[in-house]
């Protein structure tokens, strides 16, 4: 409470107190574990498809596994509403303690869950239920941890204190990738595929126990404790936050001018970069993951650096700089990754143009929001196959009713023919497109440097975002107010980035055209944030 009494008097001299270090460590560590739990599902999706959706063909099973993963993203805003309301009514500490417990329990039981061969249809149903629990819990975790740390931080150091929370998502991904790589290497692929994939899920039980033990020893946020003692807590936080225009306007502007742009830069620089390496450039999974891990390790300290800098020059200029850099340089950076990671593909893209000739009415915008959508016309089959082979193509309209064909040099293939699935890869290979990246051709140093540049963009937009959101909303509705725009931005704008990118690439025929999605959203947030969102670093959030 001493800190609360002195917060308004300017920047406090000296370093962190023991209590403050404990608050940051406990909040950050718990959130690392939460993100670790969330990421291992995405990384091990192929094994989950094999065991829980074995009643359908493997490719369909993988789609259903991705659907269950997407469900976790979709429900995050609802978790923000549920747990944000509880956090503003009963307290920060107990609410984010509950969310962490739910997340850890859900992950642990995925590791124990029998597969389809044992439980039948109940196995995938329970799996999806556990994913929904994880998504709801994550929707409440971040807002609670960020609010809790910010309300403990002294005036003038909130960017620095909350930046430690911002490292947790990257560290969670780092921990998940490192652990999975280690277990696969020690056990070998066969044993890992049989049962070893369960170990990362089961280890969450240990992580959960440690996190609960640490967080139980924490005190309630001094701001919330004072509100409670003075009888000033909100009785209807959701109504106040989103039913009153002055507060609802802030939430809308925070979504469009901050979290939407932050989300696409974050997912573009980490998740999509890994997807681009493995799926588009056909770089083997292990070296791709190693390069991402190295880039993350080199980039993570910049979360704290930019957090400190945001206390000095403001949240707004740092975040907007990240938006601007992403919008201007994403295309050259990803083209550079192609040049250094798969030069043979780069050469083939330039020298061997391909044309899809089809009735335009048969060509869909292949947005796979859930992963279960079906696109079965000849045009859609041809385009999806070419995207999966990382081949650029041009679109040429054909008369109505004409069967879709793919022209490669002088060779023409009919998309609806029985042998198309085999003939297309063979024809593409003949024209110089590599089936995978040659390890001897990969410039690992330069590829990793470009991946590191993308991580730096992530640190620019993500490091100050917690402090900025916390400072935008009044204490009575802070947990609810910041959680919803954050999780709509990250759960929907960011979570659907892979599906949107695929649909744009399939529609245009250019493997880089999907980058227009993160570029456009980042540019939108740059404009909205610059024009309508205030600088907040000097606001005293401890005024009730």
Wavefront OBJ file of the C-alpha trace (Angstrom):
o trace
v 0.000 0.000 0.000
v 3.037 2.296 0.369
v 3.445 2.147 -3.377
v -0.169 3.186 -3.927
v 0.279 6.183 -1.662
v 3.377 7.410 -3.463
v 2.380 6.579 -7.026
v 1.065 9.986 -7.907
v 4.204 11.838 -6.831
v 6.246 11.026 -9.919
v 8.765 8.342 -10.743
v 9.925 6.561 -7.619
v 13.659 6.404 -7.024
v 15.434 3.079 -6.700
v 14.815 -0.361 -8.084
v 12.009 -2.837 -7.579
v 10.981 -3.915 -4.118
v 10.973 -7.629 -3.249
v 7.167 -7.627 -3.404
v 7.173 -6.034 -6.854
v 9.670 -8.583 -8.181
v 7.486 -11.338 -6.792
v 4.367 -9.872 -8.440
v 6.058 -9.642 -11.835
v 7.672 -13.063 -11.584
v 4.492 -14.813 -10.485
v 2.305 -13.120 -13.076
v 4.804 -13.615 -15.890
v 5.641 -17.206 -15.000
v 2.019 -18.207 -14.792
v 1.288 -16.586 -18.132
v 4.292 -18.323 -19.744
v 2.778 -21.611 -18.653
v -0.617 -20.595 -19.990
v 0.793 -19.782 -23.419
v 2.903 -22.936 -23.363
v -0.265 -24.945 -22.797
v -1.981 -23.201 -25.686
v 0.890 -23.581 -28.166
v 1.687 -27.247 -27.723
v -1.739 -28.094 -29.103
v -1.009 -26.235 -32.336
v 2.478 -27.714 -32.635
v 1.278 -31.297 -32.050
v -1.893 -31.014 -34.136
v -0.845 -33.834 -36.517
v -0.613 -36.340 -33.633
v -3.930 -35.238 -32.180
v -5.529 -35.757 -35.593
v -4.082 -39.262 -35.769
v -5.415 -40.378 -32.386
v -8.640 -38.440 -31.932
v -9.951 -38.277 -35.508
v -8.815 -41.664 -36.768
v -12.325 -42.464 -38.052
v -11.826 -40.176 -41.069
v -9.087 -39.913 -43.736
v -5.834 -38.383 -42.401
v -6.199 -35.095 -44.272
v -9.760 -34.667 -42.990
v -8.652 -35.610 -39.476
v -6.007 -32.912 -39.541
v -8.644 -30.395 -40.621
v -10.827 -31.380 -37.654
v -7.837 -31.048 -35.318
v -7.265 -27.536 -36.671
v -10.962 -26.809 -36.184
v -10.639 -27.718 -32.509
v -7.593 -25.425 -32.302
v -9.519 -22.589 -33.952
v -12.340 -23.058 -31.447
v -9.933 -21.967 -28.720
v -9.310 -18.694 -30.550
v -12.979 -18.119 -31.297
v -14.108 -18.253 -27.661
v -11.358 -16.037 -26.251
v -13.489 -12.846 -26.360
v -16.216 -14.669 -24.412
v -13.631 -15.620 -21.810
v -12.653 -11.954 -21.666
v -16.271 -11.021 -20.896
v -16.792 -13.735 -18.290
v -13.544 -13.345 -16.395
v -13.242 -9.596 -16.996
v -16.560 -9.149 -15.205
v -15.408 -11.347 -12.322
v -12.080 -9.532 -12.131
v -13.778 -6.147 -11.793
v -16.275 -7.450 -9.231
v -14.394 -9.867 -6.967
v -10.733 -9.080 -7.597
v -7.769 -9.449 -9.941
v -5.834 -12.068 -8.000
v -8.485 -14.754 -7.610
v -9.826 -14.372 -11.131
v -6.560 -14.924 -12.932
v -5.742 -17.715 -10.466
v -8.917 -19.484 -11.654
v -8.092 -18.939 -15.328
v -4.616 -20.397 -14.932
v -5.994 -23.452 -13.118
v -8.578 -24.109 -15.828
v -5.961 -23.788 -18.557
v -3.536 -26.184 -16.886
v -6.199 -28.777 -16.079
v -7.478 -28.710 -19.666
v -4.002 -29.303 -21.074
v -3.102 -32.040 -18.584
v -6.242 -34.033 -19.397
v -5.546 -33.831 -23.135
v -2.369 -35.774 -22.330
v -4.426 -38.486 -20.570
v -7.414 -38.567 -22.932
v -7.956 -41.941 -24.683
v -8.111 -41.828 -28.461
v -10.945 -42.589 -30.861
v -9.995 -46.282 -30.975
v -10.783 -46.565 -27.245
v -13.560 -44.049 -26.578
v -15.104 -43.672 -30.004
v -16.863 -40.403 -30.777
v -16.589 -39.321 -27.122
v -12.833 -38.796 -27.530
v -12.972 -35.919 -30.063
v -15.997 -34.404 -28.297
v -14.110 -34.262 -24.990
v -11.023 -32.949 -26.779
v -12.978 -30.048 -28.288
v -14.563 -29.380 -24.883
v -11.124 -29.126 -23.286
v -9.989 -26.756 -26.033
v -12.993 -24.529 -25.385
v -12.112 -24.435 -21.681
v -8.534 -23.455 -22.581
v -9.716 -20.687 -24.891
v -12.106 -19.268 -22.310
v -9.406 -19.372 -19.643
v -6.847 -17.646 -21.852
v -9.434 -14.959 -22.582
v -9.394 -14.056 -18.892
v -5.757 -14.667 -18.069
v -3.990 -11.919 -19.965
v -6.208 -9.043 -18.816
v -5.890 -10.171 -15.216
v -2.114 -10.518 -15.267
v -1.568 -7.204 -17.086
v -3.973 -5.301 -14.827
v -2.515 -6.868 -11.691
v 1.080 -5.954 -12.574
v 0.184 -2.446 -13.799
v -1.724 -1.669 -10.598
v 1.319 -2.681 -8.558
v 3.769 -0.674 -10.687
v 4.961 2.778 -9.572
v 4.150 5.795 -11.703
v 6.627 6.151 -14.561
v 7.549 2.462 -14.693
v 4.384 0.728 -15.870
v 5.777 0.118 -19.355
v 8.834 -1.556 -17.867
v 6.897 -3.644 -15.346
v 4.220 -4.827 -17.777
v 6.786 -5.541 -20.507
v 7.748 -8.650 -18.530
v 4.199 -9.909 -19.064
v 4.657 -9.232 -22.779
v 7.620 -11.606 -22.992
v 5.433 -14.479 -21.862
v 3.691 -15.310 -25.127
v 7.005 -15.533 -26.965
v 8.640 -17.424 -24.097
v 5.671 -19.812 -24.015
v 6.127 -20.567 -27.711
v 9.892 -20.835 -27.159
v 9.411 -23.282 -24.282
v 6.914 -25.386 -26.249
v 9.131 -25.658 -29.343
v 12.281 -26.343 -27.312
v 10.644 -29.036 -25.194
v 9.047 -30.785 -28.168
v 12.320 -30.716 -30.125
v 14.182 -32.149 -27.123
v 11.706 -34.964 -26.475
v 11.550 -35.925 -30.175
v 15.340 -36.002 -30.390
v 15.779 -38.129 -27.263
v 12.919 -40.560 -27.939
v 13.127 -40.815 -31.698
v 10.264 -40.225 -34.108
v 8.633 -43.651 -33.715
v 8.301 -43.581 -29.938
v 7.345 -39.922 -29.965
v 4.599 -40.649 -32.486
v 3.299 -43.616 -30.467
v 3.034 -41.981 -27.046
v 5.791 -39.408 -26.482
v 3.656 -36.579 -27.888
v 1.601 -36.822 -24.671
v 4.556 -35.836 -22.458
v 4.418 -32.056 -23.162
v 0.717 -32.079 -22.220
v 1.331 -34.034 -19.013
v 4.207 -31.770 -17.970
v 1.711 -28.932 -17.712
v 0.585 -30.553 -14.450
v 3.967 -29.772 -12.903
v 3.948 -26.263 -14.308
v 0.418 -25.734 -12.992
v 1.341 -26.808 -9.468
v 4.322 -24.430 -9.376
v 2.262 -21.522 -10.719
v -0.581 -22.007 -8.238
v 1.846 -22.266 -5.330
v 3.514 -18.987 -6.310
v 0.325 -17.071 -7.088
v -1.463 -18.123 -3.882
v 1.147 -16.193 -1.902
v 0.343 -12.909 -3.681
v -1.747 -10.086 -2.256
v -4.672 -8.472 -4.061
v -3.956 -5.483 -6.288
v -3.653 -2.350 -4.084
v -5.954 -0.403 -6.433
v -8.717 -3.018 -6.270
v -8.258 -3.451 -2.531
v -8.745 0.287 -1.997
v -11.814 0.331 -4.265
v -13.262 -2.554 -2.294
v -12.619 -0.877 1.062
v -14.247 2.348 -0.168
v -17.205 0.528 -1.743
v -16.375 1.794 -5.234
v -16.137 -1.478 -7.148
v -18.438 -1.798 -10.131
v -21.639 -3.802 -9.730
v -22.176 -3.972 -13.504
v -18.745 -3.781 -15.149
v -19.865 -5.036 -18.568
v -22.693 -2.513 -18.751
v -20.365 0.289 -17.689
v -17.581 -0.770 -20.043
v -19.591 -1.437 -23.184
v -23.080 -0.032 -22.575
v -21.937 3.538 -21.953
v -20.729 5.264 -25.122
v -17.741 7.070 -23.573
v -16.237 3.756 -22.457
v -17.470 1.715 -25.450
v -15.829 4.236 -27.807
v -12.497 3.682 -26.102
v -12.881 -0.097 -26.510
v -13.689 0.239 -30.229
v -10.761 2.574 -30.849
v -8.458 0.313 -28.819
v -9.476 -2.600 -31.042
v -9.120 -0.823 -34.383
v -6.198 1.428 -33.489
v -4.104 -0.892 -31.329
v -4.923 -4.567 -30.781
v -5.963 -5.508 -34.346
v -2.682 -4.207 -35.749
v -0.690 -5.655 -32.864
v -2.304 -9.057 -33.451
v -1.506 -9.353 -37.160
v 2.076 -8.181 -36.636
v 2.441 -10.622 -33.744
v 0.959 -13.613 -35.588
v 2.638 -12.603 -38.838
v 6.068 -12.348 -37.251
v 5.922 -15.589 -35.285
v 3.209 -18.025 -36.336
v 2.924 -17.137 -40.019
v 6.706 -16.908 -40.385
v 6.975 -20.539 -39.218
v 4.077 -21.556 -41.461
v 5.696 -19.750 -44.424
v 8.986 -21.569 -43.860
v 7.512 -25.048 -43.542
v 4.450 -24.960 -45.796
v 5.312 -22.440 -48.502
v 9.099 -22.722 -48.726
v 9.118 -26.433 -47.821
v 11.941 -26.076 -45.311
v 12.000 -29.173 -43.058
v 10.225 -28.740 -39.720
v 13.207 -29.187 -37.389
v 15.559 -26.584 -38.950
v 12.585 -24.220 -39.344
v 11.752 -24.527 -35.663
v 15.403 -24.098 -34.672
v 15.694 -20.870 -36.689
v 12.476 -19.545 -35.152
v 13.702 -20.448 -31.656
v 17.015 -18.637 -32.229
v 15.201 -15.554 -33.598
v 12.875 -15.560 -30.591
v 15.778 -15.915 -28.156
v 17.603 -12.976 -29.749
v 14.477 -10.838 -29.949
v 12.856 -11.438 -26.556
v 15.045 -8.952 -24.570
v 13.648 -6.169 -26.753
v 10.249 -6.555 -25.081
v 11.783 -5.144 -21.919
v 13.902 -2.579 -23.810
v 10.892 -1.138 -25.611
v 8.834 -1.333 -22.410
v 11.395 0.884 -20.679
v 11.533 3.207 -23.676
v 7.731 3.551 -23.651
v 7.972 4.976 -20.113
v 10.256 7.700 -21.455
v 8.808 8.652 -24.855
v 5.337 7.113 -24.687
v 3.439 3.983 -25.696
v 1.957 5.425 -28.851
v 5.080 6.267 -30.922
v 6.661 2.859 -30.315
v 3.579 0.856 -31.250
v 2.844 3.026 -34.294
v 6.458 2.610 -35.419
v 5.949 -1.157 -35.369
v 2.794 -0.834 -37.470
v 4.583 1.392 -39.969
v 7.613 -0.883 -40.329
v 5.435 -3.968 -40.826
v 3.238 -2.254 -43.408
v 6.234 -0.965 -45.395
v 8.664 -3.908 -45.191
v 6.668 -7.155 -44.906
v 6.839 -7.862 -48.636
v 10.624 -7.378 -49.017
v 11.345 -9.264 -45.773
v 9.312 -12.346 -46.767
v 10.764 -12.265 -50.290
v 14.191 -12.135 -48.666
v 13.339 -15.207 -46.591
v 12.471 -17.041 -49.836
v 15.778 -15.928 -51.400
v 17.866 -17.249 -48.510
v 15.813 -20.310 -47.494
v 14.816 -21.780 -50.881
v 16.625 -20.114 -53.801
v 15.546 -22.841 -56.233
v 11.888 -22.001 -55.552
v 12.656 -18.306 -56.063
v 14.211 -19.114 -59.452
v 11.276 -21.320 -60.488
v 8.750 -18.628 -59.543
v 10.544 -16.231 -61.883
v 11.130 -18.602 -64.804
v 8.157 -20.979 -64.988
v 4.804 -19.152 -64.995
v 1.649 -21.220 -64.558
v -1.887 -20.335 -65.675
v -5.223 -21.515 -64.253
v -7.864 -21.379 -66.987
v -11.367 -21.681 -65.550
v -14.953 -20.479 -65.538
v -14.892 -17.583 -63.009
v -18.175 -18.753 -61.486
v -16.393 -21.924 -60.303
v -13.658 -20.012 -58.469
v -14.404 -19.375 -54.780
v -12.707 -17.177 -52.211
v -11.391 -20.133 -50.217
v -11.629 -18.723 -46.714
v -11.420 -21.669 -44.325
v -12.609 -20.090 -41.079
v -13.117 -23.439 -39.372
v -11.043 -25.703 -41.613
v -14.049 -27.843 -42.544
v -15.319 -25.837 -45.517
v -15.460 -27.752 -48.805
v -14.267 -26.274 -52.108
v -14.794 -28.937 -54.770
v -15.046 -27.242 -58.168
v -12.295 -27.764 -60.719
v -11.066 -24.202 -60.286
v -10.874 -24.500 -56.504
v -9.157 -27.887 -56.685
v -6.532 -26.519 -59.083
v -5.829 -23.380 -57.068
v -5.649 -25.136 -53.700
v -3.233 -27.696 -55.152
v -0.984 -24.982 -56.596
v -0.966 -23.027 -53.316
v 0.025 -26.180 -51.432
v 2.869 -26.668 -53.931
v 3.992 -23.018 -53.464
v 3.481 -22.210 -57.141
v 2.584 -18.755 -58.427
v -0.011 -18.665 -61.202
v -2.047 -16.334 -63.346
v -5.818 -16.465 -63.691
v -7.428 -16.673 -67.111
v -11.185 -16.666 -67.621
v -12.775 -19.470 -69.668
v -16.297 -19.729 -71.152
v -19.034 -20.869 -68.785
v -19.038 -24.640 -68.303
v -15.448 -25.116 -69.462
v -13.538 -27.638 -67.284
v -10.766 -25.965 -65.276
v -7.245 -26.605 -66.566
v -3.721 -25.773 -65.437
v -1.196 -24.771 -68.106
v 2.485 -25.269 -67.256
v 4.683 -24.264 -70.148
v 3.319 -26.268 -73.070
v 1.675 -28.882 -70.826
v -2.022 -28.661 -69.922
v -3.711 -30.636 -67.109
v -7.444 -30.933 -66.421
v -8.202 -30.293 -62.760
v -11.098 -32.768 -62.624
v -9.182 -35.675 -64.198
v -8.574 -38.760 -62.094
v -4.783 -38.462 -62.208
v -4.579 -34.686 -61.535
v -3.395 -35.077 -57.936
v -0.349 -37.067 -59.135
v 0.216 -35.402 -62.501
v 0.402 -31.830 -61.173
v 3.331 -32.335 -58.731
v 5.234 -34.241 -61.427
v 4.700 -31.475 -63.981
v 5.643 -28.784 -61.492
v 8.842 -30.633 -60.604
v 9.702 -30.978 -64.294
v 9.552 -27.204 -64.641
v 12.031 -26.610 -61.833
v 9.888 -26.287 -58.724
v 11.609 -28.139 -55.856
v 9.609 -30.617 -53.788
v 11.352 -29.235 -50.703
v 14.130 -26.835 -49.804
v 17.611 -28.267 -50.235
v 19.353 -28.069 -46.826
v 22.618 -27.299 -48.644
v 21.044 -24.229 -50.271
v 19.641 -22.690 -47.084
v 21.503 -19.659 -45.777
v 20.661 -20.277 -42.120
v 22.318 -17.101 -40.815
v 20.548 -14.681 -43.157
v 17.204 -16.479 -42.832
v 17.457 -16.285 -39.042
v 18.370 -12.577 -39.204
v 15.239 -11.840 -41.251
v 13.130 -13.870 -38.829
v 14.707 -11.845 -36.009
v 13.685 -8.617 -37.784
v 10.070 -9.868 -37.761
v 10.384 -10.608 -34.026
v 11.666 -7.051 -33.449
v 8.481 -5.746 -35.082
v 6.558 -7.957 -32.655
v 8.395 -6.469 -29.678
v 7.668 -2.922 -30.881
v 3.897 -3.433 -31.071
v 3.552 -5.841 -28.149
v 5.889 -4.522 -25.469
v 3.903 -1.356 -24.585
v 0.401 -2.633 -25.449
v -0.469 -3.863 -21.936
v 0.426 -0.548 -20.308
v -1.422 1.370 -23.038
v -4.616 -0.671 -22.643
v -4.532 -0.552 -18.844
v -4.138 3.236 -18.914
v -6.991 3.752 -21.381
v -9.656 2.421 -18.986
v -10.759 3.570 -15.497
v -10.047 1.332 -12.508
v -13.685 0.238 -11.971
v -13.911 -1.470 -15.380
v -10.242 -1.926 -16.304
v -10.182 -5.737 -16.369
v -13.303 -5.955 -18.574
v -12.511 -2.909 -20.683
v -9.037 -3.976 -21.794
v -9.677 -7.711 -22.071
v -12.390 -7.645 -24.747
v -10.613 -5.518 -27.402
v -7.389 -7.373 -26.715
v -8.925 -10.791 -27.309
v -11.075 -9.791 -30.269
v -7.920 -8.397 -31.826
v -5.732 -11.384 -31.028
v -8.361 -14.129 -31.138
v -10.098 -13.065 -34.359
v -7.908 -10.659 -36.335
v -4.775 -12.609 -35.423
v -6.229 -16.087 -35.021
v -7.777 -16.098 -38.495
v -4.643 -14.754 -40.195
v -3.550 -18.157 -41.638
v -6.997 -18.834 -43.132
v -7.226 -15.331 -44.592
v -3.725 -15.473 -46.058
v -4.453 -18.834 -47.720
v -7.687 -17.514 -49.246
v -5.986 -14.412 -50.671
v -3.110 -16.465 -52.117
v -5.549 -18.922 -53.708
v -7.586 -16.065 -55.216
v -4.667 -14.102 -56.642
v -2.161 -16.830 -57.492
v 0.798 -15.151 -55.772
v 2.414 -16.738 -52.708
v 3.142 -13.277 -51.255
v -0.274 -11.694 -51.865
v -1.636 -12.984 -48.536
v 0.683 -10.501 -46.843
v -1.749 -7.780 -47.879
v -3.930 -8.866 -44.950
v -1.447 -8.044 -42.142
v -0.164 -5.030 -44.100
v -3.677 -3.586 -44.502
v -4.661 -4.186 -40.856
v -1.384 -2.730 -39.591
v -1.894 0.327 -41.812
v -5.470 0.728 -40.527
v -4.284 0.621 -36.902
v -1.496 3.073 -37.736
v -4.016 5.614 -39.005
v -6.699 5.055 -36.332
v -4.177 4.976 -33.501
v -2.424 8.121 -34.708
v -5.633 10.108 -35.155
v -7.845 8.957 -32.296
v -5.945 7.255 -29.452
v -4.247 9.397 -26.786
v -0.813 9.035 -25.252
v -1.298 7.646 -21.734
v 2.110 7.197 -20.095
v 1.592 10.044 -17.603
v -1.893 8.970 -16.459
v -2.168 7.999 -12.783
v -4.148 4.742 -12.968
v -4.447 4.572 -9.176
v -6.983 7.347 -9.053
v -10.345 5.691 -8.341
l 1 2 3 4 5 6 7 8 9 10 11 12 13 14 15 16 17 18 19 20 21 22 23 24 25 26 27 28 29 30 31 32 33 34 35 36 37 38 39 40 41 42 43 44 45 46 47 48 49 50 51 52 53 54 55 56 57 58 59 60 61 62 63 64 65 66 67 68 69 70 71 72 73 74 75 76 77 78 79 80 81 82 83 84 85 86 87 88 89 90 91 92 93 94 95 96 97 98 99 100 101 102 103 104 105 106 107 108 109 110 111 112 113 114 115 116 117 118 119 120 121 122 123 124 125 126 127 128 129 130 131 132 133 134 135 136 137 138 139 140 141 142 143 144 145 146 147 148 149 150 151 152 153 154 155 156 157 158 159 160 161 162 163 164 165 166 167 168 169 170 171 172 173 174 175 176 177 178 179 180 181 182 183 184 185 186 187 188 189 190 191 192 193 194 195 196 197 198 199 200 201 202 203 204 205 206 207 208 209 210 211 212 213 214 215 216 217 218 219 220 221 222 223 224 225 226 227 228 229 230 231 232 233 234 235 236 237 238 239 240 241 242 243 244 245 246 247 248 249 250 251 252 253 254 255 256 257 258 259 260 261 262 263 264 265 266 267 268 269 270 271 272 273 274 275 276 277 278 279 280 281 282 283 284 285 286 287 288 289 290 291 292 293 294 295 296 297 298 299 300 301 302 303 304 305 306 307 308 309 310 311 312 313 314 315 316 317 318 319 320 321 322 323 324 325 326 327 328 329 330 331 332 333 334 335 336 337 338 339 340 341 342 343 344 345 346 347 348 349 350 351 352 353 354 355 356 357 358 359 360 361 362 363 364 365 366 367 368 369 370 371 372 373 374 375 376 377 378 379 380 381 382 383 384 385 386 387 388 389 390 391 392 393 394 395 396 397 398 399 400 401 402 403 404 405 406 407 408 409 410 411 412 413 414 415 416 417 418 419 420 421 422 423 424 425 426 427 428 429 430 431 432 433 434 435 436 437 438 439 440 441 442 443 444 445 446 447 448 449 450 451 452 453 454 455 456 457 458 459 460 461 462 463 464 465 466 467 468 469 470 471 472 473 474 475 476 477 478 479 480 481 482 483 484 485 486 487 488 489 490 491 492 493 494 495 496 497 498 499 500 501 502 503 504 505 506 507 508 509 510 511 512 513 514 515 516 517 518 519 520 521 522 523 524 525 526 527 528 529 530 531 532 533 534 535 536 537 538 539 540 541 542 543 544
